[in-house]
Amino acid sequence: MIRRALKSVLPAAAAVLALLPASAGAAAASTVTAHPVAAVAAPQHPVHTQPYHTGRVATRGIRLNVRSGPGTGYRVVGSRHTNRLITVSCKTYGSRVQGNHVWYRLPQHRGYVSAHYVTTGRYVPWC
C-alpha cells in the first residue's frame, strides 16, 4: 500500500514543481539569503600533459629500431641514430634483449625501443 501511494504521489509532486514559475523560486531564494554569497572561482587545472623523459641511444654505431610494440616480434616502424637524444614517456615489460625485458614507449604512441640500448638519467615511470 505504501508503494502504491509513493508511486502516485511522486509524479504528482514532480508535476507541481515543474509548473511553478522560475521567478517564484528565485524570489523565494532571495528572501531567504540575507548575505551575498561570494563567487568562488573554479581552480584552473592545466591541460593534462604527461611528463616526458630523455634518454640517449647507446647502440655503438648502428641504428636503434623503433617497433610498434614492446618486443622484437613487432614490426619496425622507424629507427634512431646512435648517440641521439630521444624522448620516452614510460616503460613496460616486453621480450628480452640481452637479458633486459624492459621497453620504453615513445610519446604520442610512436613506438617502443628496448631499454637495453637507451640510457636515461632519471627514473622513468611504468606505463
ABEGO torsion letter per residue (X at the ends): XAAAAAAAAAAAAAAAAAABBAAAAAAAAAAABABBBBBBBBBBBBBBBBBBBBBBBBAGGBBBBBBABBEAABBBAEBBBBGBBBBBABBBBBBBBGGBABBBBBBGGAEBBBAAABBBABBBBBX
